[in-house]
Amino acid sequence: TRLSGAPAGTVVNAEGGIVGAAAECTAAAFLPELAREQAGQDYHVTNGAVLVLRPGSGEILALVGSADYWDADIDGAFNIAIDGLRQPGSSFKPFTYVEALRLNYAPATMLLDVPMNFTTAEGGVYAPENYDRKFHGPVSLRQALQRSYNIPAVDLMNRVGIDNVVRLAHRLGIDTLETGQYGLALTLGGGEVTLLDMTYAYSVFANNGVMAGQPVPTDRQKPGFRQLDPAVILRIEDADGDVLYAYEAPQTQPILSTELAYLINDILSDNNARTAAFGRDNPLYLPGRPAAAK
């Protein structure tokens, strides 16, 4: 059984332990053990993409655009990580919450997870539900985000303004959304983004509110959108070894205040706040290592 995220040749034994190539992999040691009932299961996942980025420099460390470039049955030659527009689901919620924190909401601010109706642009009624089809009453902003409750997220976006969240997403690195085109379901991931943009946006959280990278080419710059791109090429030499290009130091641009970045990282790494919905030993928890995750 291949382990998601592990090197080719990685094998999980019947007890869920990692053997083979990943046995000596430092990163793999942080992965939770595979549950016995999951070993050997085929979940019919035919394709995927991965992008790993160093927040402090904007360097792309690893990029896999599909499971197999040569497999036409899965359109393998299409680079999902760069060109694929996909709905990000609840990983978009932190943008709404950062905008709320920017407007002086606090992690302890009480939100209500109760039945709510919202009016759509067409005059209809939008009544969001939670993934567990339950209502959880008064919850803190911290708990609402970490437990991924949908209703408080929609209510919060309604309060802070959809376009305000979109404009913040632009500054954080999301290039594919436009103001005036989305409803409240955007906070639940109803807009399409790329894996590259989402990874770059989260790198701003990880880098204490600062974006690092190389300048966006002049012909691609758009007012209000990010001015930097991740670094793909670090060095080019000619046949004689002369350096034609070198990415020596990233340019940086403050996007969020240090305080805002601290708050969102603190919330996203709070396993205690997440436990009620996902359990203490959930896949987002790495024992002995802080991990901000959504």
matplotlib code that plots the C-alpha trace (Angstrom):
import matplotlib.pyplot as plt

x = [0.0, 1.4, 1.4, 0.2, 3.1, 5.8, 8.5, 8.0, 8.6, 7.1, 5.1, 2.7, 2.6, -0.5, 0.0, 0.1, 3.8, 6.0, 8.6, 10.8, 12.0, 10.2, 11.6, 14.6, 12.6, 12.5, 9.3, 7.5, 8.2, 5.7, 2.9, 0.2, 0.1, -2.2, -5.2, -5.3, -8.7, -7.3, -4.3, -4.6, -7.8, -8.3, -10.1, -10.2, -8.1, -6.7, -4.8, -3.3, -0.8, 1.7, 3.4, 6.0, 7.2, 9.8, 7.9, 11.0, 12.4, 9.4, 11.4, 9.3, 11.0, 8.9, 6.1, 4.2, 1.6, -0.1, 0.3, 1.7, 2.5, 2.3, -1.1, -3.7, -6.6, -6.1, -5.0, -1.6, 0.1, -2.1, -0.4, -3.0, -0.8, -0.2, -3.1, -5.8, -8.8, -10.3, -12.6, -10.5, -13.3, -12.8, -9.2, -10.5, -12.1, -9.0, -9.1, -12.5, -11.3, -8.1, -10.3, -12.4, -9.3, -8.2, -11.5, -10.8, -12.6, -10.7, -10.1, -12.4, -15.2, -18.4, -20.1, -23.4, -23.7, -27.5, -29.9, -29.5, -31.0, -29.3, -30.7, -28.9, -28.2, -31.2, -33.5, -33.5, -32.8, -29.4, -29.5, -26.0, -25.6, -22.6, -20.9, -22.3, -25.8, -25.8, -25.9, -23.4, -24.7, -22.3, -18.7, -15.6, -14.1, -11.2, -13.4, -15.5, -12.5, -10.7, -13.8, -14.6, -18.2, -19.9, -22.6, -20.3, -18.0, -20.9, -22.2, -18.8, -18.3, -21.7, -20.5, -17.1, -18.1, -17.5, -15.5, -13.3, -12.3, -11.7, -9.5, -7.5, -7.2, -5.7, -3.1, -2.2, -1.6, -4.9, -5.0, -8.2, -11.1, -12.9, -14.9, -18.7, -19.0, -19.5, -22.0, -21.5, -20.7, -17.2, -16.1, -16.8, -14.6, -17.1, -14.6, -12.0, -8.3, -5.0, -2.8, 0.1, -1.9, -3.3, 0.1, 1.7, -1.1, -0.6, 3.2, 2.4, 0.9, 3.9, 6.3, 4.8, 2.7, 5.5, 5.4, 8.7, 9.5, 10.4, 8.6, 5.6, 6.4, 5.2, 2.8, 1.1, 0.8, -2.7, -3.7, -4.6, -3.2, 0.1, 3.3, 5.5, 5.6, 7.2, 10.7, 10.8, 14.4, 17.3, 20.2, 21.1, 24.6, 25.8, 28.0, 31.1, 29.8, 29.2, 26.2, 23.5, 20.9, 20.9, 18.1, 20.2, 17.9, 14.1, 12.2, 9.7, 6.5, 4.5, 0.9, -0.3, 0.8, 2.9, 0.1, -2.5, -0.1, 0.5, -3.2, -4.1, -1.2, -2.0, -5.6, -4.7, -2.2, -4.5, -5.3, -7.3, -9.8, -10.0, -10.4, -14.2, -14.8, -11.8, -10.5, -7.2, -5.1, -6.4, -4.3, -3.6, -1.8, 1.9, 3.1, 6.0, 5.9, 3.7, 1.6, -0.8, -3.2, -6.7]
y = [0.0, 3.4, 5.9, 9.4, 11.9, 9.2, 8.4, 5.8, 2.4, 3.1, 0.3, 0.1, -3.3, -5.0, -3.3, 0.1, 0.6, 2.3, 0.1, 0.4, 3.7, 5.9, 4.0, 6.4, 9.5, 12.2, 13.7, 10.4, 9.8, 12.6, 11.0, 9.3, 5.5, 4.0, 2.4, -1.3, -1.2, 1.2, -1.0, -2.3, -0.4, 1.0, 4.4, 4.8, 8.0, 8.2, 11.5, 14.2, 17.0, 18.2, 21.5, 22.2, 25.7, 27.3, 30.3, 32.3, 32.4, 31.6, 28.7, 25.8, 22.7, 20.1, 20.1, 17.2, 18.1, 14.7, 11.1, 10.1, 12.5, 9.7, 8.4, 9.8, 8.2, 10.7, 13.6, 13.1, 15.7, 18.5, 20.2, 20.3, 22.2, 25.2, 25.2, 23.2, 25.3, 23.5, 24.3, 24.5, 23.6, 24.7, 25.5, 28.9, 29.6, 31.1, 34.0, 34.9, 34.6, 36.7, 39.5, 39.2, 39.4, 42.4, 44.1, 43.6, 40.3, 38.1, 34.3, 34.3, 36.2, 34.3, 33.1, 31.2, 27.8, 27.8, 27.6, 30.7, 31.9, 34.4, 36.2, 35.5, 38.1, 36.6, 37.1, 33.4, 31.9, 30.3, 28.0, 26.5, 23.2, 21.7, 18.5, 16.6, 18.0, 19.3, 22.7, 23.3, 26.6, 29.3, 28.7, 30.8, 32.0, 29.8, 26.7, 27.5, 27.6, 24.6, 22.5, 23.7, 24.6, 26.0, 28.2, 30.5, 30.8, 31.9, 34.3, 35.8, 36.4, 38.0, 40.4, 41.3, 41.4, 39.0, 41.4, 42.4, 38.7, 38.4, 41.5, 40.1, 36.8, 38.7, 40.3, 36.9, 35.5, 34.2, 35.3, 33.6, 35.3, 38.5, 40.8, 41.0, 37.4, 35.3, 34.6, 33.6, 30.0, 31.3, 31.0, 27.2, 27.0, 27.8, 29.6, 28.0, 28.5, 26.8, 24.7, 27.1, 30.1, 28.4, 27.2, 30.6, 32.3, 29.9, 30.6, 34.2, 32.9, 30.7, 33.6, 35.9, 37.8, 38.5, 37.3, 36.2, 35.6, 37.2, 40.1, 39.3, 40.2, 43.6, 42.3, 40.1, 42.7, 43.6, 46.3, 44.9, 41.4, 40.0, 41.6, 38.6, 35.0, 31.8, 31.1, 28.2, 28.5, 29.1, 29.0, 28.8, 28.1, 27.9, 25.1, 26.8, 27.0, 30.7, 31.8, 33.4, 33.7, 33.1, 33.5, 34.8, 36.7, 36.9, 40.2, 40.5, 42.3, 42.6, 41.4, 40.9, 42.4, 40.1, 40.1, 38.9, 36.2, 35.1, 34.8, 32.8, 30.4, 30.0, 29.1, 26.7, 24.9, 24.6, 20.8, 21.2, 23.4, 20.9, 17.8, 18.0, 17.6, 15.5, 13.7, 14.3, 12.0, 13.4, 13.4, 17.2, 16.7, 16.0, 14.9, 17.0, 19.4, 22.5, 22.3, 24.9, 23.2, 23.4]
z = [0.0, -1.0, 1.8, 0.7, 0.7, 1.1, -1.4, -4.1, -2.7, 0.7, 2.0, 5.0, 6.7, 8.0, 11.4, 9.8, 10.3, 7.7, 6.0, 3.0, 1.6, 4.2, 7.2, 7.2, 6.2, 8.9, 7.6, 7.4, 11.1, 11.9, 10.0, 12.1, 11.9, 9.4, 11.1, 10.8, 9.0, 6.4, 5.4, 1.9, 1.2, -2.3, -2.1, -5.8, -5.8, -9.4, -9.3, -7.1, -6.8, -4.3, -3.7, -1.0, -0.5, 1.9, 3.5, 4.4, 0.8, -1.4, -3.0, -4.4, -2.9, -4.5, -7.1, -8.5, -11.0, -11.3, -10.3, -13.6, -16.5, -19.1, -18.0, -20.5, -18.6, -15.8, -18.1, -16.4, -18.6, -17.1, -14.2, -11.4, -9.0, -11.3, -13.8, -12.0, -10.7, -7.8, -4.9, -1.8, 0.6, 4.2, 3.7, 2.5, 5.9, 7.5, 5.1, 6.5, 10.0, 9.4, 8.0, 11.2, 13.4, 11.4, 12.3, 16.0, 16.5, 18.9, 19.2, 22.3, 20.5, 20.8, 17.6, 17.3, 15.7, 15.4, 12.5, 10.4, 7.1, 4.8, 1.8, -1.5, -4.3, -6.2, -3.2, -2.2, 1.1, 2.0, 5.1, 5.6, 7.5, 9.3, 8.0, 11.0, 10.5, 14.1, 15.8, 18.6, 20.1, 21.4, 20.4, 20.4, 17.2, 17.9, 18.4, 15.3, 13.0, 14.4, 14.5, 11.0, 11.7, 8.6, 10.0, 12.1, 9.1, 6.9, 9.5, 10.0, 6.3, 6.2, 9.0, 7.6, 3.9, 1.0, -1.1, 1.9, 2.2, -1.5, -1.5, 1.5, -0.4, -3.4, -1.2, 0.4, -3.1, -4.6, -8.2, -9.5, -7.6, -8.5, -6.3, -6.9, -8.2, -5.1, -2.4, 1.2, 0.3, -0.8, 2.8, 2.6, -0.5, -3.2, -5.5, -7.6, -6.8, -7.6, -5.3, -6.0, -4.8, -1.7, -0.7, -1.3, 0.8, 3.7, 3.5, 4.5, 7.7, 8.3, 7.6, 10.3, 7.8, 5.3, 1.6, 0.2, -3.5, -6.8, -8.5, -10.6, -14.3, -15.2, -17.8, -15.2, -12.4, -11.3, -8.8, -5.4, -6.2, -5.0, -6.3, -5.7, -7.1, -5.7, -6.9, -9.3, -10.8, -8.4, -10.7, -14.5, -15.8, -19.4, -20.7, -19.4, -15.9, -16.0, -13.9, -16.1, -13.3, -9.5, -7.0, -4.2, -1.9, -2.0, -2.1, 0.8, 1.3, 4.6, 4.0, 7.6, 10.8, 13.0, 15.5, 13.0, 11.7, 15.3, 16.1, 13.0, 13.5, 17.2, 16.3, 13.5, 15.7, 18.7, 18.8, 22.0, 20.2, 17.3, 19.5, 20.1, 16.3, 15.1, 18.2, 20.0, 17.8, 14.5, 11.3, 11.7, 15.0, 15.0, 18.5, 19.7, 16.8, 16.4, 13.2, 12.0, 9.7, 8.2]

ax = plt.figure().add_subplot(projection="3d")
ax.plot(x, y, z, "-o")
ax.set_aspect("equal")
plt.show()
